Amino acid sequence: MTSAANSTGGANQVEPLALAGCPRVARVVMAAAVKHLTPVALELGGKCPCIFDAVAGRRNLQTSVNRVIFAKWSSCAGQACIAIDYVLVEERFAPTLVCTHARFCLVVI
């Protein structure tokens, strides 16, 4: 940001911000961003659940299971800060999810 914008009456503008960090730093960033209504996306290290509930039809069930597994393991082997940490699954879908995940692990390992 330059002082030229202030002298011409223009507003200082910043692109949307993304922060992966701790709550202490997030407070500082948010306090500065709010002055200019700058959009901010925060990733503060909380748990990232996947809620797996009713899906329509058998074909969609397998597709959904594959997507959950891909979402967990495709980004840096599950080490991305927004990777799925755990799955909350309806009991009737658990066997398909567990068996597919086990087969995936056998292939990868």
C-alpha positions as CSV (number, residue, x, y, z in Angstrom):
1,M,0.0,0.0,0.0
2,T,1.3,3.4,-0.8
3,S,0.6,6.8,0.6
4,A,-0.4,8.0,-2.9
5,A,-3.7,6.4,-2.4
6,N,-4.4,8.4,0.7
7,S,-3.4,11.7,-0.9
8,T,-5.7,11.1,-3.8
9,G,-8.6,10.1,-1.6
10,G,-8.5,6.4,-2.7
11,A,-8.9,3.6,-0.3
12,N,-6.1,1.1,0.4
13,Q,-7.3,-2.3,-0.8
14,V,-5.9,-5.7,-0.1
15,E,-6.8,-9.0,-1.7
16,P,-8.6,-11.6,0.5
17,L,-6.3,-13.1,3.0
18,A,-5.9,-16.8,4.1
19,L,-4.1,-17.7,7.3
20,A,-3.1,-21.1,8.6
21,G,-1.9,-20.4,12.2
22,C,-2.9,-19.9,15.8
23,P,-5.8,-18.0,17.4
24,R,-3.4,-15.3,18.7
25,V,-2.1,-14.4,15.3
26,A,-5.6,-14.7,13.8
27,R,-6.8,-12.0,16.2
28,V,-4.1,-9.6,15.0
29,V,-4.9,-10.3,11.3
30,M,-8.6,-10.0,11.8
31,A,-8.2,-6.7,13.7
32,A,-6.2,-5.2,10.8
33,A,-8.5,-6.7,8.1
34,V,-11.7,-5.4,9.6
35,K,-10.6,-1.8,9.1
36,H,-10.8,-2.3,5.4
37,L,-13.5,-5.0,5.2
38,T,-10.9,-7.4,3.8
39,P,-12.2,-11.0,3.6
40,V,-10.2,-13.4,5.7
41,A,-10.2,-17.3,5.7
42,L,-8.8,-18.8,8.9
43,E,-7.5,-22.3,9.5
44,L,-6.6,-22.5,13.2
45,G,-5.7,-26.1,13.6
46,G,-9.1,-27.4,14.8
47,K,-10.3,-30.9,14.1
48,C,-11.8,-31.5,10.6
49,P,-14.6,-34.0,10.6
50,C,-16.4,-35.6,7.7
51,I,-20.1,-36.2,8.3
52,F,-21.2,-39.2,6.2
53,D,-24.9,-39.7,6.2
54,A,-27.8,-40.7,3.9
55,V,-26.8,-41.0,0.2
56,A,-29.1,-42.0,-2.6
57,G,-28.6,-45.4,-4.1
58,R,-25.8,-48.1,-4.0
59,R,-23.8,-46.5,-6.8
60,N,-23.7,-43.1,-5.0
61,L,-22.6,-44.8,-1.8
62,Q,-19.4,-46.2,-3.3
63,T,-18.7,-42.9,-5.1
64,S,-19.1,-41.1,-1.8
65,V,-16.9,-43.5,0.1
66,N,-14.2,-43.1,-2.6
67,R,-14.4,-39.3,-2.3
68,V,-14.0,-39.4,1.4
69,I,-10.9,-41.6,1.1
70,F,-9.5,-39.3,-1.7
71,A,-10.2,-36.2,0.4
72,K,-8.2,-37.6,3.3
73,W,-5.3,-39.1,1.5
74,S,-4.8,-37.2,-1.7
75,S,-3.2,-34.0,-0.2
76,C,0.2,-34.8,1.2
77,A,-0.8,-38.2,2.5
78,G,-3.3,-36.7,4.9
79,Q,-1.0,-34.2,6.3
80,A,-2.7,-31.1,4.9
81,C,-4.0,-28.8,7.6
82,I,-7.6,-29.3,6.3
83,A,-7.4,-33.0,5.8
84,I,-10.2,-35.1,7.3
85,D,-9.3,-36.1,10.9
86,Y,-12.2,-38.4,11.6
87,V,-15.5,-39.6,10.0
88,L,-18.9,-39.5,11.7
89,V,-20.8,-42.1,9.7
90,E,-24.3,-43.6,9.9
91,E,-24.1,-47.2,11.1
92,R,-25.6,-48.6,7.9
93,F,-22.8,-47.1,5.8
94,A,-19.9,-48.0,8.1
95,P,-19.2,-51.5,6.7
96,T,-18.8,-50.1,3.1
97,L,-16.6,-47.2,4.3
98,V,-14.4,-49.4,6.5
99,C,-14.0,-52.2,3.9
100,T,-13.2,-49.7,1.1
101,H,-10.7,-47.9,3.2
102,A,-9.0,-51.1,4.3
103,R,-8.7,-52.2,0.6
104,F,-7.2,-48.8,-0.2
105,C,-4.7,-49.1,2.6
106,L,-3.6,-52.6,1.4
107,V,-3.0,-51.2,-2.1
108,V,-1.1,-48.2,-0.9
109,I,1.0,-49.9,1.7
